[in-house]
Amino acid sequence: MAMKVMIQNLLLLSLVATVGCSETRMTGTAVVVIKETLKSPSTAKFASSDLVLRDGQTGVVTVDYEAQNTFGAMLKSQACVCVDLDLHNGKVMQNSACASGRQPATGLLDVCKKMVGK
């Protein structure tokens, strides 16, 4: 009986873990893409990352982080990253395109898909 309950709990935990899997992979990919663009990636401290738009395996993730610039000063920044899990690809978007809110959500996803080659 105890073994049956333990197996049921493990199955439930694995189900819960897979529900947010693609969102976690998108935000994780966005962090890796940001690190690749930094002058000093080892100094990066990531405050938050949020999936703001999504269409299937393509999404736009905002990332708030702090990292040293070329002169050693710590700067806080926000970046928008277009991520595609099918293509294992991610690109940093210009902040004006993402943060300004001027483009409708569908327009931003269209820009994102072009950036990653879909």
C-alpha positions as CSV (number, residue, x, y, z in Angstrom):
1,M,0.0,0.0,0.0
2,A,2.8,2.5,0.9
3,M,4.6,1.7,-2.3
4,K,1.4,2.4,-4.3
5,V,1.0,5.8,-2.6
6,M,4.7,6.6,-3.3
7,I,4.3,5.8,-7.0
8,Q,1.2,7.9,-7.3
9,N,3.0,10.8,-5.6
10,L,5.9,10.5,-8.0
11,L,3.6,10.4,-11.0
12,L,1.8,13.5,-9.8
13,L,5.1,15.3,-9.2
14,S,6.3,14.4,-12.7
15,L,2.9,15.7,-14.2
16,V,3.2,19.0,-12.3
17,A,6.8,19.4,-13.4
18,T,6.0,19.0,-17.1
19,V,3.1,21.5,-17.2
20,G,5.4,24.5,-17.0
21,C,8.3,22.8,-18.8
22,S,8.2,24.8,-22.1
23,E,7.8,28.1,-20.2
24,T,10.8,27.3,-18.0
25,R,12.8,26.3,-21.1
26,M,11.9,29.6,-22.8
27,T,12.9,31.7,-19.8
28,G,16.1,29.7,-19.4
29,T,17.0,30.1,-23.0
30,A,16.4,33.8,-22.8
31,V,18.9,34.0,-19.8
32,V,21.5,32.1,-21.8
33,V,21.0,34.4,-24.8
34,I,21.4,37.5,-22.6
35,K,24.6,36.1,-21.1
36,E,26.1,35.6,-24.6
37,T,25.7,39.3,-25.3
38,L,27.3,40.6,-22.1
39,K,30.9,41.9,-21.7
40,S,31.2,40.2,-18.3
41,P,28.7,37.3,-18.2
42,S,30.1,36.0,-14.9
43,T,28.9,39.2,-13.1
44,A,25.3,38.9,-14.2
45,K,22.6,38.7,-11.6
46,F,19.1,37.9,-12.9
47,A,16.3,39.4,-11.0
48,S,13.3,38.1,-13.0
49,S,12.2,36.7,-16.3
50,D,8.7,36.5,-17.6
51,L,7.1,35.0,-20.7
52,V,5.0,37.9,-22.0
53,L,3.8,36.5,-25.3
54,R,3.6,33.0,-26.7
55,D,2.5,31.3,-29.9
56,G,3.2,27.6,-29.8
57,Q,7.0,27.1,-29.3
58,T,7.8,30.8,-30.1
59,G,7.6,33.4,-27.4
60,V,8.9,36.8,-26.1
61,V,10.5,36.8,-22.7
62,T,11.4,39.9,-20.7
63,V,14.5,39.6,-18.5
64,D,15.6,42.0,-15.8
65,Y,19.2,41.7,-14.9
66,E,22.3,43.5,-13.5
67,A,25.8,43.1,-15.0
68,Q,29.1,44.9,-15.2
69,N,29.9,47.0,-18.3
70,T,33.3,47.4,-19.9
71,F,34.3,49.9,-17.2
72,G,33.4,47.6,-14.3
73,A,30.2,49.5,-13.3
74,M,27.2,47.4,-12.4
75,L,24.2,48.4,-14.6
76,K,20.6,47.4,-14.3
77,S,18.9,46.5,-17.6
78,Q,15.9,44.9,-19.1
79,A,15.9,43.0,-22.4
80,C,13.3,41.3,-24.5
81,V,14.4,38.0,-26.0
82,C,12.6,36.2,-28.8
83,V,12.9,32.5,-28.2
84,D,12.0,29.5,-30.4
85,L,12.2,26.1,-28.8
86,D,11.7,24.2,-32.1
87,L,14.7,25.9,-33.7
88,H,16.7,26.0,-30.5
89,N,17.2,29.7,-31.2
90,G,17.0,33.0,-29.4
91,K,17.7,36.6,-30.3
92,V,17.6,39.8,-28.2
93,M,15.0,42.3,-29.5
94,Q,15.5,46.0,-29.5
95,N,14.0,47.3,-26.3
96,S,11.9,49.9,-28.2
97,A,10.0,47.2,-30.0
98,C,9.2,45.3,-26.8
99,A,8.9,47.8,-24.0
100,S,7.2,50.6,-25.7
101,G,3.9,48.8,-26.2
102,R,3.4,50.5,-29.5
103,Q,3.1,47.3,-31.4
104,P,0.1,45.1,-30.8
105,A,0.9,41.6,-29.4
106,T,0.4,39.9,-32.7
107,G,2.7,42.3,-34.4
108,L,5.4,41.7,-31.8
109,L,5.1,37.9,-32.3
110,D,5.4,38.4,-36.1
111,V,8.6,40.3,-35.6
112,C,9.8,37.6,-33.2
113,K,9.1,34.8,-35.7
114,K,11.0,36.7,-38.4
115,M,14.0,37.2,-36.1
116,V,14.4,33.5,-35.4
117,G,13.7,32.4,-39.0
118,K,10.2,31.0,-38.9
